[in-house]
Amino acid sequence: MHKKEERLHQILSTTIAILTEQGAEKLSMRMVAKHANISLSNLQYYYKDKDLLFIATVEFYFESCKKELTQAIKLLTENSVPDKDTFLEKVLSMLLIDSKSSHQTLMFQEIWTLAARNKDLQHAVEAYYKTYCLWMINLVSKFCRKPDDVVNFLIPFVEGYTIVHNVIPLTKEKVITMMLRIISIVDE
């Protein structure tokens, strides 16, 4: 990694840490600079204002989530190609985040809150989800006959699950079993 890339990684990682620990309301450019061990003017060289920093942070975060999921799926399919249900069960197990204190859950909540108040950030989030949907369609197309239908069901459910998992009466395992049955119907 080049020095500039390292600096950007440090700034964005610091911003993510502050967002998940303290929330967007308490985050300031000065705080990010302090925690990243750089001057405020150096931070502003890379990101003119907090809105640009938030957009870059969201894009960086989403890209790191996609890389993490890609790596996990690569490990899953490395030794052998699993059958459809095994593959979907493992993917659902990774995607259904069921910890209220989860770093991912907290970050996604902050992202959606920020996007609701910032049109540029909302466009960045929408662009990510469009790319994510296409990526997921390509991924499940290896196992499903109707990957568009499966992904159109899967993504909204997974996103909603992170919010309401602690109030629904089913365990994560039972939700996965139910979703596998529904996906088999959707994929007929």
Rosetta blueprint (number, residue, H / E / L):
1 M L
2 H L
3 K H
4 K H
5 E H
6 E H
7 R H
8 L H
9 H H
10 Q H
11 I H
12 L H
13 S H
14 T H
15 T H
16 I H
17 A H
18 I H
19 L H
20 T H
21 E H
22 Q H
23 G L
24 A L
25 E L
26 K L
27 L L
28 S L
29 M H
30 R H
31 M H
32 V H
33 A H
34 K H
35 H H
36 A L
37 N L
38 I L
39 S L
40 L H
41 S H
42 N H
43 L H
44 Q H
45 Y H
46 Y H
47 Y L
48 K L
49 D L
50 K H
51 D H
52 L H
53 L H
54 F H
55 I H
56 A H
57 T H
58 V H
59 E H
60 F H
61 Y H
62 F H
63 E H
64 S H
65 C H
66 K H
67 K H
68 E H
69 L H
70 T H
71 Q H
72 A H
73 I H
74 K H
75 L H
76 L H
77 T H
78 E L
79 N L
80 S L
81 V L
82 P L
83 D L
84 K H
85 D H
86 T H
87 F H
88 L H
89 E H
90 K H
91 V H
92 L H
93 S H
94 M H
95 L H
96 L L
97 I L
98 D L
99 S L
100 K L
101 S L
102 S L
103 H H
104 Q H
105 T H
106 L H
107 M H
108 F H
109 Q H
110 E H
111 I H
112 W H
113 T H
114 L H
115 A H
116 A H
117 R H
118 N L
119 K H
120 D H
121 L H
122 Q H
123 H H
124 A H
125 V H
126 E H
127 A H
128 Y H
129 Y H
130 K H
131 T H
132 Y H
133 C H
134 L H
135 W H
136 M H
137 I H
138 N H
139 L H
140 V H
141 S L
142 K L
143 F L
144 C L
145 R L
146 K L
147 P H
148 D H
149 D H
150 V H
151 V H
152 N H
153 F H
154 L H
155 I H
156 P H
157 F H
158 V H
159 E H
160 G H
161 Y H
162 T H
163 I H
164 V H
165 H L
166 N L
167 V L
168 I L
169 P L
170 L L
171 T L
172 K H
173 E H
174 K H
175 V H
176 I H
177 T H
178 M H
179 M H
180 L H
181 R H
182 I H
183 I H
184 S H
185 I H
186 V H
187 D L
188 E L
